[in-house]
Amino acid sequence: MIPLCPDAASCVVLRSLDKGQTQILLLKRCEADGGFWSHVGGGVHAGETAVQAVLRELYEETGLRPERLYNAEYLEQFYQVEQNRILVMPVFVVFVAGDANVVLNDEHTDFTWCAFSQALERVPFHGQRQLYEHVWRLFVERSAPSWLRIPCGS
């Protein structure tokens, strides 16, 4: 049997610059965790909601606080061979200030703000590219749907 583990959450972080340009934040995981480019994500602690977890992970991994938070209407899912489990997590979209200052924790060695096309080239997994395409279509090419907005206290 393959266990289904719905105990994590993730978010795609976006910032808008002058002249309508939008960028995606990518974080480079430390070598012990694969050394690949990805987005913010992590486990949901006991008693925590997915929203609380993603806001905590966002701050722990980047030092960022959201200006706006949305339900991405997307479940990220993948099989972890070493653990023989399927990880399923709700995804959120976070908009931060254009001049937001990223402060990495020890889970990551680097970060970059990049254009959509660059993000698709940098991430190694097909599922990541599908997620970014979904987020871009729903939250950048169109106005973010108000009914998906989540109060985040900022």
C-alpha positions in Angstrom: 0.0 0.0 0.0 1.2 3.5 -0.8 0.3 6.1 1.9 -1.3 9.4 1.0 0.2 12.2 3.0 -1.8 15.4 3.1 0.4 17.1 5.7 2.1 19.9 3.9 1.3 23.2 2.1 3.1 25.3 -0.5 2.9 28.8 -2.1 4.0 30.5 -5.2 5.3 34.0 -4.4 4.8 36.8 -6.9 5.8 40.4 -7.0 4.7 43.1 -9.4 7.3 45.6 -10.7 6.9 48.9 -12.6 5.4 48.7 -16.1 3.3 45.7 -15.2 6.1 43.1 -15.0 5.4 40.2 -12.6 8.1 37.9 -11.3 8.1 34.5 -9.5 10.4 33.9 -6.5 12.4 30.7 -6.8 14.4 29.3 -3.9 17.4 26.9 -4.3 17.2 24.1 -1.8 20.3 23.1 0.0 22.3 20.1 -1.4 21.0 17.8 1.3 17.5 18.5 0.1 18.3 18.0 -3.6 19.9 21.4 -4.5 17.1 22.2 -7.0 15.0 25.4 -7.6 11.5 25.4 -6.1 8.9 27.5 -4.3 8.0 27.9 -0.6 6.6 24.8 1.1 6.6 22.7 4.2 4.8 20.6 6.7 1.7 21.5 8.6 2.2 21.3 12.3 -0.3 19.7 14.7 -3.2 22.1 15.3 -2.3 24.3 12.4 -4.4 25.0 9.3 -2.8 24.9 5.8 -3.1 28.7 5.7 -1.3 29.1 9.0 1.4 26.7 7.9 2.0 28.4 4.5 2.3 31.8 6.2 4.7 30.4 8.8 6.8 28.7 6.1 6.8 31.8 4.0 8.3 33.8 6.8 10.7 31.1 8.0 12.1 30.4 4.5 12.1 34.0 3.1 11.4 36.5 5.9 8.5 37.8 3.7 5.0 38.8 4.8 2.2 38.8 2.2 0.4 41.8 0.9 -2.3 39.5 -0.5 -2.9 35.8 -0.1 -5.0 33.5 -2.4 -6.2 29.9 -2.6 -4.6 28.8 -5.9 -7.3 26.2 -6.5 -4.6 23.6 -7.0 -3.3 20.6 -5.3 0.4 19.8 -5.7 1.0 16.1 -5.7 4.0 13.8 -6.2 5.4 10.4 -5.3 8.4 10.3 -3.0 10.3 7.1 -3.9 12.5 7.0 -0.7 9.5 7.2 1.6 7.1 5.2 -0.7 4.4 7.9 -0.2 2.3 10.3 -2.2 2.5 13.8 -0.9 -0.6 16.0 -1.6 -0.6 19.7 -0.6 -2.9 22.7 -1.1 -1.1 25.5 -2.9 -1.5 29.2 -2.2 -0.5 32.3 -4.1 1.2 35.1 -2.3 1.8 38.6 -3.6 4.5 40.6 -1.9 5.8 44.2 -2.3 7.9 44.8 -5.4 10.8 45.9 -3.2 10.4 43.0 -0.6 13.7 41.9 0.9 14.2 38.1 0.9 16.1 36.7 3.9 16.9 33.0 3.5 17.0 30.4 6.2 19.4 27.4 6.2 17.0 25.3 4.0 18.1 27.3 0.9 21.3 28.5 -0.5 20.1 31.1 -3.1 17.0 32.8 -4.4 16.1 34.6 -7.6 13.2 36.6 -8.9 12.5 35.6 -12.4 10.2 36.0 -15.3 7.6 33.2 -16.0 9.7 31.7 -18.8 12.8 31.6 -16.7 11.0 29.9 -13.9 9.8 27.2 -16.2 13.3 26.6 -17.4 14.9 26.5 -13.9 12.5 24.1 -12.1 13.3 20.4 -12.6 9.9 18.8 -12.2 7.0 18.7 -14.7 4.5 19.2 -11.8 6.2 22.5 -10.9 5.9 23.8 -14.4 2.2 22.8 -14.5 1.6 24.6 -11.2 3.4 27.8 -12.4 1.4 27.7 -15.7 -1.8 27.5 -13.7 -0.9 30.3 -11.3 0.3 32.5 -14.2 -3.0 32.0 -16.1 -5.3 32.5 -13.1 -3.4 35.3 -11.2 -1.2 37.2 -13.6 -2.8 37.1 -17.1 -6.2 37.8 -15.4 -7.1 39.8 -12.3 -6.8 37.5 -9.3 -10.3 36.3 -8.5 -11.6 38.1 -5.4 -13.5 34.9 -4.2 -10.1 33.1 -3.8 -8.6 35.8 -1.6 -7.8 34.8 2.0 -7.5 37.4 4.8 -3.9 37.3 6.1 -3.8 40.0 8.6 -1.4 42.3 6.8 
